[in-house]
């Protein structure tokens, strides 16, 4: 039977503000790619997890600000000697590369990331992604930032394929987790202080749906000792999500021009305290991963 991972364009529900004080939950799914893993399961299990490229595509629509200094230094890669650290930081660097490419930081930056990821990937069976063909493709697009970003996104899918093919579910779990945690770190840094950027705060609130799906996938490999620390991270993060200010109302379904709108449901907002706690927790976890 099958376990499926869906790599999608934000196919989780995003809360958006409308003209009134009510909240709307809007399905903003766009494209869908499917990677399937053949396993002996009684049922098909599907996990919807947006890639860093898709996360930053939406972030770019909310903020033009970029800070290249907040990413994990490439020089730190030589400090990671354990396989689990390499996989986690492989995910961190994938997220950083997507962030910098979405904010047009240039071909040289991308090539530097490809070189670093190639070295880390050799220990987690990602050995065919960063060959001469990819380097040639990057060189050919030159300074075209949109095409560099597209290459970054396509490369992310290729890495999925290779890990699936090599039955590296644990390594894939660690990579996905490292990428998401780094994305959360960058989202908080872009949002700034509490109530400084309300739209990004709402976007971070919606990450609880991503966390739920990510935890579901990672938990499939919980019998591996390398996975438990990540599940502990998720447990801490989920606890802070539960401390938000939430209100539940009845759900009404509308269809406007082909877009399904769910009015009501569970609407949550950060309080000053829960925002501060979540930001500090993400920073602490991220520091432990990249150290």
Secondary structure, DSSP 8 states (H G I E B T S, - for coil): -EEEEEEESS-SEEEEE-SSS-EEEEE----EEEEEEE---SS-EEEE---HHHHHHHHHHH-----GGGS--GGGGGG--SHHHHHHHHHHHHHHHHHHHHTT--HHHHHHHHHHHHHHHGGGT--SSSSHHHHHHHHHHTT-HHHHHHHHHHHHHHHHHHHHHTT-HHHHHHHHHHHHHHHHHHHHHHH-STTTSHHHHHHHHTHHHHHHHHHHHHGGGTTSHHHHHHHHHHHHHHHHHTTSEEEEEEEEEEEETTEEEEEEEEEEE--HHHHHHHHHHHHHHHHHHH-
